[in-house]
Amino acid sequence: MSHEEILLYYKIFRVGLLAVVLYGIIAYVYFSKRSKTMELPARRMLEEND
């Protein structure tokens, strides 16, 4: 393998890793906000029963 070929694989791997990390952060933020908004009605129902 030549030096240029190794550098090309490194750049492709780096861009792919960056994309995976960004999608992971976006999914984490989206699902954490969604779970909090779904908990609010449940908490209100529990407060009404008390």
C-alpha positions in Angstrom: 0.0 0.0 0.0 1.3 3.4 -0.9 1.4 6.4 1.3 -1.4 8.1 -0.8 -3.6 5.1 -0.5 -3.3 5.0 3.3 -4.0 8.7 3.5 -7.1 8.2 1.3 -8.4 5.5 3.6 -7.7 7.6 6.7 -9.7 10.5 5.2 -12.7 8.3 4.3 -12.7 6.7 7.7 -12.4 10.1 9.4 -15.4 11.5 7.5 -17.5 8.4 8.2 -16.7 8.5 11.9 -17.6 12.2 12.0 -21.0 11.4 10.4 -21.7 8.5 12.8 -20.9 10.7 15.8 -23.1 13.6 14.5 -26.0 11.2 13.9 -25.6 9.7 17.3 -25.7 13.2 19.0 -28.7 14.2 17.0 -30.6 10.9 17.9 -29.7 11.3 21.6 -30.9 14.9 21.8 -34.1 14.0 19.8 -35.0 11.0 21.9 -34.2 12.7 25.2 -36.4 15.6 24.5 -39.2 13.3 23.2 -39.1 11.2 26.4 -39.3 14.3 28.6 -42.3 15.6 26.7 -44.0 12.2 27.0 -43.4 12.1 30.8 -45.2 15.4 31.4 -48.8 14.1 30.9 -48.0 11.0 33.0 -46.8 13.2 35.9 -49.9 15.4 35.7 -52.1 12.3 35.8 -50.2 11.1 38.9 -50.6 14.5 40.6 -54.3 14.6 39.9 -54.8 11.2 41.6 -53.0 12.3 44.8 
